[in-house]
Amino acid sequence: MNEVFENIYSRRSVRNYKPIDVPDDTVRELIKAGTYAPSAVNRQPWRFVVIKNKETITRLSERAKKLWLDGLDKVGESSDPQVQRLANVMQRPEFNVFYGAQVLILIFGASRASSHQGASEAEFENIMLIDGCAAAAENMMLAARSLGIGSCWIGFGMPLDSDQEIRQELKVPDGYRLMVPLIFGYPVKDIEKAPPREEDVILNWIA
C-alpha cells in the first residue's frame, strides 16, 4: 500500500507510553511537518510550546483537572451521563490528562483579531486559527506514526489556556490562543488496527 495511505489508515490515538525519550531532533522534525500544513492566505498561525519535563507535564495535568472540575461546578448538577463520567474521571488522583507521555506540544494560534473588527471578521479570524492549527496537528500525528511514535489530541488540556499563571510560565504572549494540545511517545504495545469507518458518508455525487 502507498505509505501515505498506510499511515492515515493505521494512525490511532495512543494513551499508554514507554518511558523512553523522544529525541529533540525528532520533535523538531514533527514540528517542521506541522508547519507544512495548509493555512488560509498562508497565514501560518501556529506557534509551539514543547514540554518534555515530566514534573511540569504532571503539574499541568493536575491544573487542567482542577480547571475542568471548577467549570463543572459552575454548571451545577447535571443528569447528563457524559458530564458525570467526566467529573468521575477528573476526580481520580491517578488519572493523568497527558497519559504519561514523554512529550507534550501545545499548539497556539497567533490571532490578529482587534476590537475594531466586526463579528464576521472575528469569526473568519477564528476559523483561520482553528483550521490551520488543526491541519498542523494532523500533519504532526501522521509524521509521528511514520516514525513508530504514538500521539493523541488531548482536549482535556484546553482549559490551561485560561490560566494566566500557566501562560506566563510557558512564556505565551498575549494574542495567542491554545488550539491543540498534543502528546507524543513510544507506544507500550503495537498500535492496533483502526476500527472500520462508516462507508456510507457521501451525501451526493454530481458527475
N, C-alpha and C positions, 0 to 999 in steps of 0.2 A: 504494500500500500504506500502511496505517496506520504512522505514523512510529515508534512504539514497536516494532512487529514488525520494521520495516526495520532499525532499529539492532541489535536482537537477532540477526537473521539475517545481518547484514553485519559484525558485530564479529569481528575477527581479532587474534591475538597478533602484535604488531609488534616486530621486533628490528633495525630499521635506521632511524635518525632523522636529520633535518636538524639542523644546528647553529643552530637558531632558538629563541629563548627563549619559554617558555610564560609569559604574563603572570601576575603574582601573583594578580590578581583572578580569573583563570580557574582557577588552582589552588585558591583558596578556594571557588569555586563547585563544583568537583569534590568537595571535602571535604564541603561542605554537602549535596550529593547523597548522599554516603555516609552522613551522619547521619540521612537519612530512610529508611534500611533498617529492616526489622523486627528486633526482638530480643526474646528471651524475657523476659516480665514487664516489658517496656520498660526493660530494664537499661541499654541504650545503652553497651556496654562498651568501645567503640572510643576510642582516642586516637591522634593522628597526629604523626609526625615528618616534616617536609618538608626535603628536601636538594636544593638547586639548585647548590651549589658543585661545579664539575667535578672539582677536585682531591680533594675529600672523597669524591665518588662513586667515583672511580678507586681511591682508597686503600681504601675499604670493599670494593670488588670484589676487590682483592688479598688482603685479610684473609679474606674469605669463601672464596676459593680455597684458601688455606692451611689454614683450618679443615676444609674438605672433605677435603683430601689427608691431613691428620693423622688424621681419622676413618677414612679408608680404610686407612691404615697400621695402625691398631689392629685393624681387621677381619682384616688379613693378606691373603695372596694369595687371589684368587678366580677361579674359572673362569667366573663369570657374565659374559657378553659386555657386558652393560649396565654393570656395575661397571668393567670395563676401559675401556669407552668413556668413562665419566665421568672416570676418572683421566686418560686421554689429553687430554680437553678441558681439565681443570683445570691441566694442566701446560703448556699453550700460553701463552707470555708475552703474546701479543697478544690473548688472549681476555678480554673484559670481561664479567663476570657481568651487568652492567646495560646492556650493548649501546650504550653511548654516549648514553643517553637524557638529556634535559635536566632531568628531574625524577625524583627518587626519593622515594616516600612509603612510609614504614614504618607499618603499622597495628598498634598494640599493643592487647592486651586487658587491661582492668583487672580483675584477679581478686580475689574476696573470699574465696578459699579460706583455711582456717585449719587448724592442726594438730589441732583438735578435731573436724574433720569426719570422718565415716565415708567408706568407699570409695565408696558410692553417691552421697553428697552431692558429693564431689570430682569424680566422673565427670560429674554433672549440671552442675556449675560449668564443667567443661572443655567440655562440649557447648555451653553457652550462649555461651562465648567464641568458639568456632570458628564456630558458626552465625551469630552476629551480625556478626562481623568479615568473614566470607566474603560475607555479604549486602551489607555496606557496600562491599566491594571490587567486587562485580558492579555495583552502582549507579554507582560512580565510573567504571568502564570503559565502561559504556553511555552515561553522560553525556559522557565524552570522545569516544566515537565520534560522537555527535550534533554535536560541535563540530569534527569533522575531525581530532581528536587521536588518535594511536595509543597503545596501552597493552599491558602484558604483566605477568602474575603471575610473579614470579621466585622459584621455590622454592630456587634456588641461594643466595639471600640469607639463608635461615633460620638457618644456623649463627652468624650475627652475634649472635643473642640470647644465646648462651652466653659471649660475650666481655665480661667486666666492664669492661674499659677502654673498649671501644666504647660500652657502655651509659652509662658515666659521661660520656663525651664528648658523647653525644647527649642527656644530661640525662634519662634514663629512670629514674623512681623504682622502687624495689623493689615487687614485686607486679604489675608489668606484664610481659606476655609478648608477644614478637613473633609475630604471627599471619599477616600477609600483607605481603610486600614487593611494591610495585607501581612500575612505571616508566611515564612519560608523555612524549610528544613528538610533533612533526610528522613523519609518515612520509616517507621518501625517495621512495617511489613510492605510487601509489594502492593502497589496501587491496584485495587480491584477494578475489574471491568465496569465501565459506566452502565447504569441501568438503561433499558431500552427507552427511547424517546417516542413521544406521540408522533405518529406519522401523518395523521390527517390534520395538517396545520395550514394548508393553502386555502385561503378563503375564495380566491378566484384566480384564474389563469387566462389572460386575454392574449390570444395569438394573432 
